[in-house]
Amino acid sequence: MAMREIRVMPDPVLRTPCDEITVFDDGVRALVQDLLDTVDHEGRAGLAANQIGVNVRAFSWNVDAEVGYVLNPRIVELSDDIQDGDEGCLSVPGLWFQTKRAWYAKVEGVDLDGNPVVVDGTGLMARCLQHECDHLDGKLYLDRLDADVRKKAMRALRERL
């Protein structure tokens, strides 16, 4: 299919909660292929559908040489153990900030045939799952920053706009 253009802040689609996918047709199949093609590049860990301008609950990932997708994902489990590391976003290019996330995350969703899918992981994969589900809820990683870091991040973002 195609590598799609990434929407960047302040595009309002990034702040809009995404709709559930209810019809699994050729349009959804094409979207999934575009998500996979667009995320399958060095330096890209995940991509939510709204980051390419499509307001549905779908994302792809590219972590540790594994590329995949999930439709209608929901986080169903997070560990109490926390990781605090640099996080960035294709929709907020060039900015990286320390972001707290659960060390382990588990997501449930479906595949293109409507079959149940479970995706889980630790470290970078857990960070990716949480980050992409946030996108689908209309949130950015900037929203999760500690207040002082968020203030710095928003200043840096304004300077880039």
Secondary structure as UniProt FT lines:
FT   TURN            9..10
FT   HELIX           12..15
FT   HELIX           26..39
FT   TURN            42..43
FT   STRAND          46..48
FT   HELIX           49..52
FT   STRAND          58..63
FT   TURN            64..65
FT   STRAND          66..78
FT   STRAND          82..89
FT   TURN            90..91
FT   STRAND          92..102
FT   STRAND          104..110
FT   TURN            112..113
FT   STRAND          116..122
FT   HELIX           124..136
FT   TURN            137..138
FT   HELIX           141..144
FT   HELIX           147..160
//
